[in-house]
């Protein structure tokens, strides 16, 4: 899962605390007691109410929601908006959980009759619904960023290198990096399937799972 700004208010504070590396010291029904993530206290002083999804800090007699807590924790030299801080930590946390789950899950090979590394980014953008760029300058094509909640003409594709960059966020890379920005997944099989599914809108693409080879049963020894 990849969080966006519209999801922030619904993120459980317990999940955000986990993303910050904090575990509850004690639990009392709907209340969980933590060490305050913004201080190095000798005693746990921060209580999270899982019912209201708010926190209360006994040390400073202050309460708030996830945005207020992020504002206390973040480094103001690195972040201007606590929402950016929340999204960074939560998305990295979700990616870590996804990688852990992927490592435990046996992967069934996916067969795709498409050489994804050779797909032109301009064709991929057509498949995503942007038939033409907003503007063009030599070998550069400018598009509305499809992964941005407030899309604007910030995504630039270099048709010679088949790479892209975002002039607002600084993100850049190839087609897999673009697919990651769109899905939030770092699972290569999932990215392959996503790209193939999108490309099927403008060309015939076959995606199928490789059948499992059943192991021969061991014969009975007499």
Secondary structure, 3 states (H helix, E strand, C coil): CCCCHHHHHHCCHHHHHHHCCCCCCEEECCEEEECCCCCCCCCCCEEEECCCCEEEECCCCEEECHHHHHHHHCCCCCCCCHHHHHHHHHHHHHHHHHHHHHHHCCCCCEEECCCHHHCCHHHHHHHCCCCCCCEEECCEEEECCCCCCCCCCCEEEECCCCEEEECCCCCEECHHHHHHHHHCCCCHHHHHHHHHHHHCCCCCCCEEECCCCCCCCCCCCC
